[in-house]
Amino acid sequence: QVHLVESGGGLVQAGGSLRLSCAVSGSIFSINAMEWYRQAQGKQRELVAGLTSGGSTNYADSVKGRFTISRNGAKNTVYMQMNSLKPEDTAVYYCSAVLSGPPYQYWGQGTQVTVSS
């Protein structure tokens, strides 16, 4: 079992920054990767950034160079620093933990990010 709680969302003007946090508890040792997704109103949920247990990262093309995923040393908090925010970044952002043996994906409750123009 893994429990995820996101925080850090809010309202920001275009060009501004926010840092999302995801507090992770439970079977942290079973986590293969941590990911951030987002879902804008009326659209499908999309992968924004991922961070493997080995430290590799990947980003959606739309956020490369603007967003950075990271974690703390204890691996119980995952962050996403979001810079140069655009109105199209407006969405509910979800933290996800991907486990193996057997494969499973846990989700947080989401945090709203709204970027005004």
Secondary structure, DSSP 8 states (H G I E B T S, - for coil): -EEEEEE--EEEETT--EEEEEEEEE-GGGEEEEEEEEE-TTS--EEEEEEETTS-EEE-TTTTTTEEEEE-TTSSEEEEEE-S--GGG-EEEEEEEEETTTTEEEE---EEEEEE-
